[in-house]
Each structure stands twice: as C-alpha cells, then as structure tokens.
Amino acid sequence: MAAMLTVIAVMTLVQLVLAAYVQGVARAAADEAVRTGSRVAAGIEVCRLRGSEVFTSLLPGPIGRDYTVACTAEGNELVSTVIVIVDSPTPGFPNLTITATGRATQET
C-alpha cells in the first residue's frame, strides 16, 4: 500500500513539473512573438512565425507537437495566444491544456 502511494505521489509530481515547464515555454513563446511582431514593419505573420520558432526550439519532440500560436491586432496592441495540449505521460491522469497570452504596443 505504501509503495502504491509513493508511486502516485511521484507521478503527480512529474505531472506538476511537466505542467510548469510547458507553461513557461508557452509564456516565453507568447512574449517573444509579440516583442518581434510589434516592431515597425513586422506584424501578425511575423508574430505568429516567431512564436512557433521559439516554442519548437524550447519544446521539441512529441511533447510539444500539439500547439497553436495565434496573433491578433487589438487597437494599437498586438496580442499573441499560445495554446498547448500535452498528452499525459501517466495513464489515468488528464491531458494538460495550457494557454499563455502576450501583449505589446504596436510601434508606428
């Protein structure tokens, strides 16, 4: 019984660490996307491409394969949203859906 509880505790810890890392990657990608896209003569497509580049460089492989990066202009701001769905490595645990948003004022 104690061994089973230890295994469950370790697997829960693994899930929490994975979620924290993926959240950090998503935030970094969203922030870098709007930083790059908000520059003069850049724009939404540059924002989206840079967000994808950052995300795949920080989280390559099967864990980071199901993600989307969207950039939109809202008034004078550029907003990027990164959504990541991570399949749980542990049977019985739910999949992780993580969303991160970045905002920056569009340079003119």
Protein Blocks (a to p, Z undefined) as FASTA:
>chain_A
ZZmmmmmmmmmmmmmmmmmmmmmmmmmmmmmmmmmmmpghiajklmmmmmmmmmmmmmgc
jklmmccdddddehjaccdddddddddfbghiacddddddddddddZZ
